[in-house]
Amino acid sequence: MKNRIIFSLLFILMVTFNTSAKQDKYVKHTVAQGETITMIAQKYKVTPYDIYKLNPDSQKGIELNSVLLIPPTVAESSFSAEPKQTSPKAPGNPTTHLVQPKETLFSLSRQYGVTVEAIKSANAELLKDGLKTGQTIKVPTSSGIVPTTIVAAPAKAVVKETPKAVVKSEPKTEMAKGNTTYHIIEPKETKYGISKKYGMTIQELERLNPAIVNDFPVGLKLVVSGNPEAKPVVESNKVKEEAPKSPAVSTKKYLEEYVVRPKETISSIASDYGMTEQELIALNPELKKGVKLGMILRVPKGQRKEPIKKEQGNLLKNMNTNARKQLALLLPFNISKIESDTVNSTQARLKKDKFLNMTLDFYSGALMAIDSARVLGMNVDIKILDSQETKNTSNVTTLATDHKLNAMDAVIGPFYQANVEKLAEILEPTKTPVISPLSKESGKKFSNLYQSMPSLDQMRASIFEFMRGKGGNVVAVVDPKKGSVKQYLQENQAGTRIIGLTAKNTFSADSLKVCLKKDKMNYVVLASESTGMILATTNAMLAFQKDYQVQLVIMEPNETLDFEEISLTRLTKLKLLYPSLTRPNESIEANQFDAKYKKLNKIIPNAYAIRGFDVTFDTLLRLSQEKTFEETIQNDDSEQIENKFNYNPNSTYGYSNNGIYILYYDIDLSIKEAS
């Protein structure tokens, strides 16, 4: 079977399924001397926000001769440089909207406060082939007033000189008719800072401005309630603006205590409360020395953003097959190497090239996912490209240019971490999602990078979170050779008691016994590859079962446990508990998958083939929704044949999959999921 795949790849370097390329027409503008974003926006009749959207780095400033991408002029866009006075319309009278890149019916429904079905109904003929960039659609409104998002360039401070005083006007606040107050977002501002300035909660700010729920662009004009806290204070010869009071000196009724959890950082905690790191440190000066597990912090009361409860299985129920999407797979076939190999035959190469075998297995699973997507009617064009990669080299830069990967709705691959990060960096300006399919490493973070494989640290953290969630007593037996594990426990799992070893660095049953508690489950975390230490520890645990509840735990795979000296019965009696990327699945669907794969490929699917199916099918499902890819990541989990996809935002940028199973050996010699 693999010979057949390789021979087909020799003739077809790129496999394309229903391919139709997108064409986004942008103008390139070279920055001239003295130009600002506002001036450039006025020149092209767009808004500063439109420019920031395509050129994220421009928020930090623009340099002479740098090149900016400018979107096409939008005559009737939902964004305007000045507030529009919308005259009342009869109920149901629609407005128009020019569709921008990456917009969906779901995002437009949220922007205009109407249902997806209402937009579809008003554009039945136009949307036959799905929503496309550049279309002008009608947006109905039941209230008669079309809600618009108003964007303006940050206003400049105006300085008026008086004989005895200098008065600086408030640059970010303006009053409109009807006592509505507007605030323009400036660089480095946060939801927390703005909400406090106007005596609001973050929830109130988001309710008034739905556009900032998932985004917070500089230059956006917000509707705020009340007046800013700043008041002029007269000092001798000048009048100066009093800064809003720091949260650190607010009265206690506005603060509450928060206990730092495992793996949390200053950045992640600040993000959860809608603050900057500086604002959190102002409340808690002790954070200047770093954050520690169990530390009690002062945080704004009621401001924590509760994690969104993700729904399982909604992706399959809510598919949208109207809009056509594009997906590219970058897989390391390295066909040029196969063609130039005059020494080894294809069969000989397959016997010794493990990386090629892994690639072909992943590819075979991906093809089954594509076939399943077609059966379900998903409307996705797919390109399969040869990434020609090694650990240190790849052709992703060329592929990105030649195949216009920035026009794709998502890209899976390459395999190696350095290469997938390079591609994410190239495609970050267009926010094209890049899914890393196999790498467990973590390196540079990009806002459009999705790590589908949980890292070792995530695996370790998940098992401790499970044990603590059960209220267990956690102790650890750590081999002297496992210094890094000991350091990890001391730095990240401070509540874990590490038992002492003898003078000869061997296990002592008495040292374990004194750490056990009779009223709790005692989780014994074993970190050793020594057969002798494993046998000694498990012998003691089996003896202690008469008086204590004990369960054996490992944090990561341990091949020593597979040796004949350590019987399976021993491990089942102690109900070995461990984190896993995959689960055993005996469902009807899983058995049908195995049978179909075997029929096509004459073999049972291995872990890489199943991984290829699971990653590809999860991505195809997410592309086949009304929501954007990122919105599905934030709202929906997915569970496929063996793998679970539960993406969470990193503390800086991008997303990591925390889809980890906690499994155990049961006494019937089966592996089950712990609950």
Buried (B, 14 or more C-beta within 10 A) or exposed (E): EBEEBBEEBEEEEBBBBEEEEBEBEEEEBEBEEEBBBBEBBBEBBBBBBBBBBBBBEBBEEBEEEEEBBBBBEBEEBBBBBEBEEEEEBEEEEBBEBBBBBBBBBBBBBBBBBBEBEBBBEBBEEBBEEBBBBEBEBBBBBEEEEBBBBBBBBBBEEEEEEEEEBEBBEBEBBBEEEEEEBBBBBEEEBBBBBBBBBBBBBBBBBBEBBBBBEEEBBBBBBBBBBEBBEBEEEEEEEEBEBEEBEEBBEBEEEEBBEBEBEBBBBBBBBBBBBBBBBEBBBBBBEEBEEEBEBEBEBBBBBEBBEEEEEBEEEBBEEBBBEBBBBBBBBBBBBBBEBBEEEEEEEBEEBBEEBEEBBBBBBBBBBBBBBBEBBBEEEBBBBBBBBBBBBBEEEBBBEEBBEEBBBBBBBBBBBBBBBBBBBBBBBBBBBBBBBBBBBBBBBBEBBBBBBBBBBBBBBBBBBBBBBBBBEEEBBBBBBBBEEBEEBBEBBEEBBEEBBBBEBEEEEEBBBEBBBEBBEEEBBBBBBBBBEBEEBBBBBBEBBBEBEEEBBBBBBBBEEBEEBEEEEBEEEBBBBBBBBBBBBBBEBEEEEBEEBBEBBEEBBEEEBBBBBBBBBBBBBBBBBBBBBBBBBBBBBBBBBBBBBBBBBBBBBBBEBBBBBBBBBBBBBEEEEEBEEBE
